[in-house]
Amino acid sequence: MKNILVVEDDRLLNKTLSYNLINDGYYVDSALNNKKAIEYINERDYHLVILDINLPDGDGFDLCTKIKLKRKNTAVIFLTANDMEKDMIKGFDLGCDDYITKPFSINVFKKKVKALFNRIEDDFYDDYYYDGKLYVDFLKLKATLNGKSIVFTPMEYKALKILVKNPKIVLTRNTFLEKIWDVDENFVEEHALTTVISRIRNKIEKGETKYIKTVYGMGYMWLGDDNR
């Protein structure tokens, strides 16, 4: 589940945004001012902050800077009545991911949030995976589970990346074998694939935690952070 913080001093708009985001399946906290927003940021990781620029006790641009310093991977969407180009450029320079000018359609807003998360997930799965327990850096080939180091072979990293890039999708064994064919055309035969998946499971599935589902007669499915 994605965590979102809504920072908007207009109570009605704040409630409207929060209500719609919760209905879309997100976990939402809301703040009416800079001070409360900072308290939330210090307490919890957020995937996204919906941030009004004009707050009663501070400037949204300054708050964005503080958010990025503390949580550099947190996305930010600015909400503002300012439609001046210089304000938009300043927002993007500070690292915001989108900029919505009031008034706006709530349906358009929801689409923008969904599109942003889709884009973030595409980038996320290219480089690393993290769900609060399991961390895998596919660039540096490093991994940890609950803070403890895990050693994967290059083939296991390759198989794991294919899985996490295709969450909730059944990857047939044939499809999997085609995807795992390396640049030197060294084909991985079916028994080796079974062994690779088994080794990955032994390293990341502890207790009742299940990351990989075997779909009998078909292949495998990555359950990801919905395995709990």
Secondary structure, DSSP 8 states (H G I E B T S, - for coil): --EEEEE-S-HHHHHHHHHHHHHTT-EEEEESSHHHHHHHHHH---SEEEEESEETTEEHHHHHHHHHHH-TT-EEEEEES---HHHHHHHHHTT-SEEEESS--HHHHHHHHHHHHHHHHHHHHHHEEESSSEEEETTTTEEEETTEEE---HHHHHHHHHHHTSBT--EEHHHHHHHT--TT-----HHHHHHHHHHHHHHH--TT---EEEETTTEEEE-GGG--
